[in-house]
């Protein structure tokens, strides 16, 4: 007597794998697009200065506005995701990116550029609560680490592609407006892809199924929507993102000119630090996806990787290394931060109380926007006052402070897990 083939786990596994891969790929595409729109306007600053006569100080306000809107909106978006579901919020975010690109392509002055930054920041705001809610709801537990890895990797790819895309189209066509329009069309294409594959992004299926079941005799007490904000782990995760992003902001924006002054290398060479740092970070995220499923104390992985990166940046800051060796060492620091990325996202997942995933991710990831917003003027001040070494020392210190937050969160999660297992034992 033969068993029905459709009921065996071996035959169900390929279908689960395809479903997981589809969801992971779609979220990766969406997340990469959000990072792309971080850099919709900054690569065009030289052309905007030429056409409008603005200064870099004036144009830097566009970047600050983006992250202010994104950071504020990200914390609020988590509540909307938990209330209405992640999928419609994702569609709205991609629509906002399309609007931002269209406004930028028709901008006739500073006010319209500010409006483009506003809509770009508004579109970026929901992505982390949206992405992680969908991944946590739809991806199998054995592949969730790889999902976090792809998520982080896609963000790095978006950062890497945006300058090439925007500056490349502007150079080829002679029009930065064409580049902005093409950016808008990219967001629109991604939106269409998401809508056509909306079944793979449905994070409310479990809620719909639960609604069809008979109600239990005694309803569980409803927790206040803001109750999660009393949890120390939420604010420690927030501080982790803030400090680690301060370090990233320093490397992305100021490492190249600082190293030029310290080591006497041309900017064409020191600019490779950012590329190398991001590529090493991407490689680290791929490997980090495998570590997540094999390590129980995630804070240990985060600590070792971040401290290693901090040590490398500190050594670069001493000025002791040969010039080209310093470029390589600074780039390798990205490997540690990349390795820590998936473990960081899993640690937040474990710290989040049930039913508050969107709110928790929205709150803690707003620390990322705050880090970008506040770190730039601090490290810029250092560079303006010839404190070039301090750019690398400051980055190293910020990474150490992020480790402290991760260790405290991880210790709290571990104690909570042991307390939950104690009655069963």
N, C-alpha and C positions, 0 to 999 in steps of 0.2 A: 504493500500500500504506500503510495507516494504522498508526500506532504505538499500542500499548495506553496508554490515558489514565492508568491507575493508576501508571505508572512514571515519569511526567514530574515534575520537581521542582516545576513550577508547581502541579500538583495535590496534591503532598505538602505544600506549604507551608501551606495552610489547616488541614490536620489537625494539623500541628506547632504552629501558632499556637493552635488550640483546646486542645491538650494543655498547652502552656506556660501559657496564660491560666488554665486550670483549676487547675493546680498552684500557680501564683502566688497566685490568689485564695484557695485553701484555706489556704495557709501564712500569708497576710495576715490571714485571719480568726482563725487560731490565735494568731498573734503579738499581734494586737490584744487578744485575750482574756487573754493573759499579762500585758500591761501594765494591763489593767483590774483584775486581781487584785493588782497593786501597791497599789492604792488601795481594796481591799475595806473596810478598817476605818478608815483615817485620816479620811475625810469624816464618819464617825459619831462622832468623838471628843466633840463637844459633847453628844450624846445619851447616850453612855456615861458621861460625867462626871456628868450629871444623874441617871442611874439607879443608878450604882454608887458615885459619889463619888470616883473616881480623879482624880489630878492628870495634867497633861500630861506630866510627867516619867515617871510610871508608864506612861502609854499609849505614850510614845515608845519604850519597851522593845519593844513589839509590832513597831514598824517595824524596829528594830535586829535583832530575832530573824529577821524575814522575810529581810533581806538577808544575815545570817550564814549561814542555812540555804541560801539561794539561791546565794550565792557559793561556799560549800564544795561544795554539790551540783553546781554547774555544772561545776566542774573535773573532778569524778568522772564526771559524766554523759557527758562526751565519750568516755570509755573504753567505757561501756556502749553508746553509739550505734555506735561502730566495731565492737564485738563482736557485738551483737544486731540492729543496724539501727535506723534512726531512727523508723520507724512505730510499733512497739509502745511505745517510750518516750514518744512523743507521746500515745498513748491513755492511758497511765498518768498522765501529767502532767495531762491534762484531768480525769481521774478524781479526782486529788488536789485540784484546785480545787473540784470538786463537794463533796468531803468537808469542805474548809475552810469553804465557805459554809454547809453544814448544821450544822457544829459551832458556828459563830458565831451562827446563828439560834436555837440552843438554849442558848447560854452562860448560866450562872448565876453566874459569877464570873471572877476573873482567870485562873485556871488554864485554863479552857476558851477564853478569848480568846487565851492564849498558844498553845494547841493549834491554834486556827484559823490563827494567824500561821505556825506551824510547817508545817502542811500547804499553806498558800498558797505559802510559800517553797520547799517541796519540789516543788510543781507547777511553779513558775517556773524552777527550776534547769535543766532540760534544754533549754529552748526554743531558745537560740541554737545549740548544736551540732546539735539536731534540725532546725531550720529551714534552716540553711545547708547541712547535708549533703543534705537533700532537694532544695533549690534547685540546688545544684551538680551533683547527679546527674541531675536530670530536666529542667531548663530548658535550652533551646538557648543556645549561647554568645552569639548576637547579641541575646538578650533578657535575659541575666543581669544586666546593669546595671539594666534596668527592674525586674527581680525584686527586687534589693536596694533599689531606690527604694520599691517598694510595701511591702516588709517594714518599712522604717523609718517610712514614712507611717502604716501600720496601727498601729504602736506608739504614735505620737503621738495617733492617734484614740482608742485605748484609754485613754490617760491623760486625754484631754479628756472622754470620755464617763463615766468612772467616778464622778466627784463629782456630776455631774448625775443619773445613774442612782440612786446610793445615797441621796444627800440628797433627791432628788426623790420617790422612793418613800416614804422615811421621812416626809417632810412631808405627802404626800398621804394616807398610811394611818395616820400617827401611831405607827408601829411600825418601829424599826430592825431588828427581827427579821425582819419581812416583807421588807425590803430585802435582807438577807443570804440569805434563802431564795430570793428571785428571782435573786440572783447565782449561787447554786448551780444553779438551773434553767438559767440562761444557759450555764454551763459544760457541763451535761449535754446541752443541745441542740447545742452546738458539737461535743461528743464524738460524738454520733449522726451529725452531718453528716460528720465525718472518717471514721467507720467505713463509712458508705454509699459514700464516695468513696475508699476505701482504695487502689484500683488507681492513682489519680493521685498517691499518696504513697509508692509502693514504691521505696525506694532500694537494694534488693538485687537488682534484676532482672539487672544486669550480672554480679553474683557468681554467680547461678544459671546464667546462660548460660555463664560461664567454667567452671563445674563440669561441664557437659555435654561440654566439649571434651576431647580426649585430653591426658594430662599430658605436659609437655615432658620431655626426657631428663634435664636437669639442673635441679633446682629452684633458684630464686633464693634467696639467703641471706635469712633472716628477720631483720628489724631488731627490736631490743628495743622493747617498747611505750612505754617511757619515753624513748627516744632523742631524740624531738622536743624534750624539755625542755633539751637541750644547745644548741639553736639560739638565738643572741642575738635573732633576729628575733621569736621567740615572746614573749620577755620585754619587748622594746621595744613590741610591739603591746599587751601587757598594760599597760605604763606609759602608752601612749597612751589607752587606755580609762579608766584610773584618773584621769588628769589632766583629760580632757575631761568625765568624769562629775562630778568635783569642781565644775567650773564650772556644770554643769547643776543639780546639787543646790543650789548657792547661789542660782541664779536661781529655781528652783521654790519654794524654801522661805523664803528670806530677802530677796529683792529687793523685795517689796512693802512690808514694814514698814520696811526700810532707806530706801526712797525716800520713804515717808511722813514719816520724821524729817528727811530731808535737804531735801525740797522743800515740805513742809507740805501735801501733798495728802491727801484722805481715803482710807481703805483701799479703799473701793468703786471708786476710780479707779486706785490703784496695783495693785490685784489684776488689772487688765487687762494688766499686764506679762507675767504668766505665760501668759495666753491668747494675747496677741499674739506672744510668743516662740515658743510651740508652733505657732501657725498659720503664722508665717513659716518656721519649721523645716520644716513639712510642705510648704509651697510650694517651699522649697529642695531637698527630697528629690526632688520630681517632676522638677525641672530637672536635678538631679545625676545622675539615671538616664540622661539623654541624654549627659552629659559623659563617663561611664565608658567608653563604647565608642569615644570619639573622642580620648582623651588617653592617651599612653603613660606619661608620668611622673605617676602619680597623686598622689605626694607634693607636687607643685607645686600641684595643685588644692586639696589639703587645707591646705597652708601658706597660700595666699592667702586662702582662705575663713575659716580659723580666726583668722589674724592680723587680718583685717578685723573679725571679731566681737569679738576682744579689744580692738581700738582703740576700737570703739563703746562697749563697757562701761567702758573706762578714762575716756573722755570723760564718760560719765554720772557716774562716781565723782568727778569734779572738782567737780561742783556748779555748773558755769558755765552750763549750759543753762537756758532757761525750763522751768518745771515740766512742761507738757504735751509739749513737744518732747523732754524727757528720757524720758518714757514711750514715745514713738514710737521714739526712737533705741535704747532698751534692747530693745524688741520686735524691731526690725530686726536686732539681733545674732543672732537665731535663724535668719535667712536664711543666714548664712555656715555655721553648724554643720549646717544641713540640707543645703546644697549639698555639704558634705564627706562626708556620711554614706555614700552609695553608693560613693564612691571609697575610703573607709576600709574598707568590707567587701570590696571587690575587692582591695585591697592585702593584706589578711589571707589571702584565697584564694590569691594568688600566692606569699605567703611560706610557706604550709603545704606540707609535704612530702607526696608521694602516700601515700594510705592512712591519713593521720592527720588528716583534716579535722575529724571530731568532737572529737578530743582537743585540737586546736589551738584551735578556736572555743570549746570549753568552758573552756580555760585562759585565753585572752585576754579573754573576756567576763566572767570572774569579776572582772576589774579593774573592771568597771562596778559590780558589787555592793559591792566594797570601797570604791570612791569614794563611793557613796551612804552607806555605813555610817560612814566616817571624816570625811567633809566636814561633815556636819551638826553635830557638836559643836564643830568648829573655827569655823565661820561663826556658829553660835549664840553662842559665847563673844564673838566680835567684836560681835555685836548687843547682847548683854547689857552690854557695856562701852562702848556708844555709839560704836563704831568703824564707823559706817554706811558711810563711804566705802570702808573696807577690804573690804566685801562685793563691791563691783564691781572694785576693784583686784585682789583675790584671784582673782576669776573670770577676769580678763584674764590674770593671770600663769599660772594653770592652763592656759588655752588655749595660751599660748606654749610651755609645757613639753610639751604634747601634740604641738605642731608639731615640736619637736626630735625626739621619738620617731618621728614619721611620716617625717621626712626621712631619718633613719638607716636605718629599715626599707626605704624606697623605694630608697635608694642601694645597699643590700645586695642587694635583688631585682634591680636593674638590672645589677649586676656579675655576679650569678649567671647571668642570661639571656645576657649577652655571652660568658661563659665556656662556656656550653653551645653557643652558636652557633659558637664559634671552630673546633672540629674540623671541622664541616661546611664552613666557609668554606675 
